[in-house]
């Protein structure tokens, strides 16, 4: 029973810490453009394969 006196505050502290980290990431714009990176990969112009010079005559 005395273990609950330690576990409950630890669990509440971890929950508050996780909530604070999530709110911080929302405030700093981490979730503003979720589809942009996925679309940028598909439409990038510089994704052509690298051509190596061949030394055959």
C-alpha positions as CSV (number, residue, x, y, z in Angstrom):
1,X,0.0,0.0,0.0
2,X,2.8,2.4,0.7
3,X,4.2,1.8,-2.8
4,X,1.2,3.7,-4.1
5,X,2.4,6.8,-2.3
6,X,5.5,6.7,-4.5
7,X,4.0,5.4,-7.8
8,X,1.1,7.8,-8.1
9,X,3.1,11.0,-7.9
10,X,5.7,9.6,-10.3
11,X,3.0,8.6,-12.8
12,X,1.4,12.1,-12.5
13,X,4.8,13.7,-12.9
14,X,5.5,11.7,-16.1
15,X,2.1,12.5,-17.5
16,X,2.5,16.3,-16.8
17,X,6.0,16.2,-18.4
18,X,4.7,14.4,-21.5
19,X,1.8,16.9,-21.8
20,X,4.2,19.8,-21.4
21,X,6.5,18.4,-24.1
22,X,3.5,17.9,-26.4
23,X,2.2,21.5,-25.8
24,X,5.7,22.9,-26.4
25,X,5.9,21.0,-29.8
26,X,2.5,22.4,-30.8
27,X,3.6,25.9,-29.9
28,X,6.8,25.7,-31.9
29,X,5.0,24.5,-35.1
30,X,6.1,20.9,-35.2
31,X,2.7,19.8,-36.5
32,X,2.0,22.6,-39.0
33,X,2.8,20.9,-42.2
34,X,2.4,17.1,-41.9
35,X,2.1,16.4,-45.7
36,X,4.7,18.8,-46.9
37,X,7.7,16.5,-46.5
38,X,6.0,13.5,-48.0
39,X,5.0,15.6,-51.1
40,X,8.4,17.2,-51.4
41,X,10.0,13.8,-51.7
42,X,7.8,12.9,-54.6
43,X,8.2,16.1,-56.5
44,X,11.9,16.9,-56.0
45,X,13.7,17.7,-59.2
46,X,17.2,16.6,-58.1
47,X,16.3,13.0,-57.5
48,X,17.8,11.7,-60.8
49,X,20.3,8.9,-60.5
50,X,23.9,9.9,-60.5
51,X,25.6,9.1,-63.7
52,X,29.2,8.0,-63.5
53,X,31.7,8.5,-66.3
54,X,32.5,5.3,-68.1
55,X,36.1,4.8,-69.1
56,X,35.4,2.3,-71.9
57,X,36.5,3.4,-75.4
